[in-house]
């Protein structure tokens, strides 16, 4: 018993400390950083996959020259063969470049505009990463990245989304799904790669893509909607506490934490959930017309290998394998959104994030309504 009490108080003290730290961090942020005139705007960063290991390859080659594993004669023989291969590869690239130059020259001589020529010769794969939480907070970065790509990507290019999400709030994931739809409307090929999970709202995003690739043990599916809310009406009634709720509009409030739950109210919530589920199934059916929607829209989830049999996935492969397969013929460029922060700003932002998580996770107090997250893709 004493051991239990010690653990309880240690957890309690830890919780209080985190709460105080998060509250203090949020207070400092509000007081001292509100006055900043020049807010640091998020900006895009780019990583070229084709050249990301070049320095490592050179370092390894230098290291191998230091520690010889083969006889000197064998090393000389291999070096000579390598030089010959490099010359042949260089000649092939030169011939390929000359053919491209000749083809472009002919197109320009025929009067084709440079913009149209570029559309036919672009060979880029742009890689975006979306890691979704319940509120799909990454959608703000996603929308900027897609807006940027719509300005610079050509019809021959490909957009790859590395997607990880267990689902969450309906409006936020509806917006995230609509962002991917913008790519399709612009005529750009969109491929979604799932390495760990794309469930519920996460899978609704994936279903918009032209192709879905998933790692063997990725979790796929969970096509359903859930709503839940605690009700304390009987507790209040037992303690002779009245709760007064005033509304204008028959269905302005249906099921709340403190009012008596009526059959009509419960039916209205169920109708709303069913309507969202129908819209969810419609998105899946439009993106994956060959699936048996009634069979898969049960809220179940599957491993990617099983999901492929049901038509939810096109290929079983990790995102790394897929992107590496493009390196020989395409320029693979990863795009991320970053915000420059100093150490103090990062510390304050982390504390504020803890405080927000605590606020959204707690039960509502007396006289408060629950946060409007009762309906979620799950």
N, C-alpha and C positions, 0 to 999 in steps of 0.2 A: 504493500500500500504506500509506504514511504517513497519507494522507488518511482511508483506511478505519479505521485504528487510532485516529485522533483522534476520528472520529465514534463509533466503538465505545465509547471511554472516556467521551465526553460523554454518550452514552445510558446507560452504566453509572452514571456519577455522578448523572445525573438520577434514575435508578431508585432508587439508594441513598438519595438525598435525600428522595424521595417516601415511601419505606418508613420512614425514620427519623421524618419529620414525622407520618405516619399513626400510627406506633407511639407516639410521644410524645403525640399528641392523644388517643389511646385511653387511655393511662396517666393523663393528667390527668383525663379524664372519669371513669374508674373511681375515682380517689382522691378528687377534690374534689367531684364531683357526686353521689356515692353517698349522702352524708350529708344531702342536701337533704330537709327534712321535707315540704315542700309541692311535690309534683311538678306541673308545669303540664300539665293535661289538654288534649287536642285539643278544639277547639270548631268548630262550624259557622258559616260566614259566608254571607251571601246577597247576590246582586246582581240588581237588578230590570232586566231587559232593556228593558222598555217605556219606561223613562225614562233610559237610559244616555247618550243623545246630547243631552238637552235643553239642558244648559249650552253644548254645542258649537253647537247650532242658534242659541241666543240670541247667542253671541259672533259667529257668522258674520253674523247679521242686523245686529248693531251695526256690524260692519266694512263691510258693504255700504252702510249709511247714511253712513258716513264717506267712502267712495270711490264716487261716483255713476257708474254705467255707462249710465244712461238720462237722458233729459231730465226736468226737474222735473215737467212736466205728465203725462208717462207714469208717473212714480213715484207722483204723487197719485192717478192713475186706478187703478193697481194696488193701492194701499193701500185705496182705497174698495171695490174689488171683494173684497179679502181680508177686510175687516171684515164685508161682507155674507155671505161664505162662512162665516166664523166664527160669525155669528149663526145661520145655518141649521144648522150642525153642532151648535151648542149646543142648539138647539131639538129636533133629532133625538135627541140624548142625553137630554134632559129627558123626551121622550115615551117613550123606551125605558125609562128609570128608573121612570117612573110605571107602565108596564105590568108591570115586574118587581115593584114594590111591591104592586100590585093582586093579582097572581098569588099572591104570598107570603101576603098577608092572607087570601085565600080558602082557601088550604091550611091556615093556622093555625086559621081558623074551623071547618074540617071536622074539627079535632082532630089534625091531623098534628103530630108532634113536631118541634121545631126542628132536631134532628139530621138527620131525614129530609129536611126542607126544604133544608138546606145541601147535602146530597148531590146534590140535583137542580139546584142553582144554582151550584155551584163551577165555575170555568172556568180552573184553573191548569195551567200546563205547568212541571214541575220538571225542571231540567237538571243532570245529574251528569256528571263527567268521570272516565274510567278510563284511565290510561296504564300499561300492564302491562310489567313486565320478566320475566326468566326465572322468578323466584320469585313473580310476581304480588303484590308487596308492597303494592300499593294496595288489596288486598282488605280489609285491616283498616279502612281509611277507608270503603270501599264498604259494608261490612256495617253500620257505624254510620249512614251516610246513609240506607240503606234501612230500617233499624229506625225511624229518625225519621220517614220518609215513611209508613210503615205506620201511624203514630199520627195523622198529620194529613191525609194525602191522602184525597180523596173519590173515589167510583167514576167520576165524570165527569172527573176529572183525568187528565193524561197524564205519564208519566215518560220523559224522553229521556236516553239514555246516549251521550255522545260517547266512543266507544271507539277506542283505539289499542293494538294488541298484536300481536307476531309469534309469540306462544305461549310455552310454557315447561314447567315441572314439572307432572306430571299431578295430584297431589293439590291443589295450590294453585289450578290453573285449574278443577278440578272444583268446589272450594269457591266460586270466583268465579261460575261458571255457576249454582250452586245459589242464590246470593244474588239473581240476577235472577229465578230461578224463584219466589222468595218473592213478588215483585210480582204475578206471574200468579196464584198461588194466592190472593192477597188480592183478586183481581178488578180490578187496576189495569192499564191499557193501558201497554205498554212498547214504546218505539221505540228502536232502536240506530242511531246515525249513525256512519259510518266515513269519515274524511277521508283517511287514509293507508294503514293496514294493519289487517286483522283476519284473521290467519292461524292455523291450527291451533287451539290452545287459545283464542286470541282469537276465532276464528270460532265455536267451540263456545259461547262466551258469547253471541255475537250471535244464534245460531240459536234461543236460548230466547225472544227477543223476538217480539212480535206483528208487527213490521215492521222490515225492514232497509233503510236508505238509505245509499248510498255515493257518494263523489265519483268522477268518471269514471276517474281513474287510481289509485284505491285498489287495494291488493293484497288479494285475497279467496281463501280456500280453504285449501290445504295440510292436508287432512284425513288425517292419518297420525300414526304414532308411531315414534320412533326411540330406540335405546339404543346407547351405545358406551362402551367401556372399554379402556384400554391394558393389555397383558399383558406383564410382564417375566420370565415364568417361564424362558424360554430364556437370558436374560441372566444370571439368578441361577445357573442350571444350569451355564453356561459358566464362571462364576467360582467354582463349587463353594460356593455359598451356599444353605443350606436355609431354606425358609420353612414354618413349622408353623402350621396353622390348625385350631382345635378348635371343633367345632359339635355341637349336639344338635338333631336334626331333619334329615331327609333333604335338604331343600331350603333349609336355613337360609342357606347360601351356595352359589351355583351357579357364576358366573363372577366371579373376583376378579383384581386386578392381578398377584398374585404366585404363585397356585396354577396348576397345570396345568389347562388347559381341556379338559373331557371332552365327548363327544358328548351325553351325557345332560344335562349342565349347559347346553350351548348350546341344546338342544331345549326345556329348561324356560324359559329366558329368552325364546325365540321364542314359546312358548305364552303366556307372560305378556303379551308385547307384542300378540299377536293378540287376546287377551281384552280388553285395554284398547282396541284399535282397534274391536272389535265394540261395546263400550259407547259409544265415541265416535260411531260410526255410528248407534247407536240414538237418542242425543240429537239428532243432526242430523235423523233421519227423523221424530222426534216433533215437532220444531219446524218442519220443512219437508217435510210429507208428500208433496208433489208432485214432489220431486226424484228422479232416478234415482241412488240412493245408491251403487250399484256403479260407476257412471260417474264420480262426483265424488270418491269416497273413495280416490283413488289417491296422495294426497300432492302432487298438482299444485296450483298456484295460478294465478289469472287476474286480469286487470284487471277492475274492477267492470263495465264495459260487456259483457265476455264472461261474467262471472259471472251477470249478469242473464238472459242467454239460457239458462243452465243452471238457473235457478230459485234461485240462492243469494242474490240481491238483489232487492228489490221496486222500488226507484226509484233513478235516477241523479241525485244532487243533493248539494251540500255541506251540512254541518250548519248553516252560517250561513243559507243560503237557506231551509232547512226551518224554522228557528226564527223567522226574520224573517217568514215567511208566517203565523205564528201571532199576531203582535203586535197586529193590528187587533181580533181577537176574544177573545184570551186574555191572561192575566197570565203572563208568562214569567219564572220565577225560577230563577237558577242557584245551586246549593248546593255549597260547597267545605268541606273540612276543613283547619283551620290550627292550628299549634302556635306559641304565642308564644315567641320566643327572642331573647336579646340577641346582640350581635355575637360575643362570646366563645363562647357556646353554638353559634352557627351555624358558627364556625370549627372548633370541636372536633368537632361532628357531621360536618362535611365530611371532616376527617381520619380519623375513625373509619370513615366510609363507604369511603374509599379503602383503608383497611387491611382491611376486610371483603371488599372486591372482590378484593384481592390474595390473601387466604387462600383464598377459594372458587375462584379461578382456577388455583391452583398444583397440581402433581402431588402425590400423597401421598408422604410419606417412608417409609422402611423401617419395616415393622411397622404401618403405618396402612392403613385401608380408604378407598377413595374415598368422597366425599360421596354420599349417597343421592339422586342426581339422574340416574341412568343412564337412566331412562325418562322421556322428555319428549314432549309434543305438539310436533311440528315439521312 
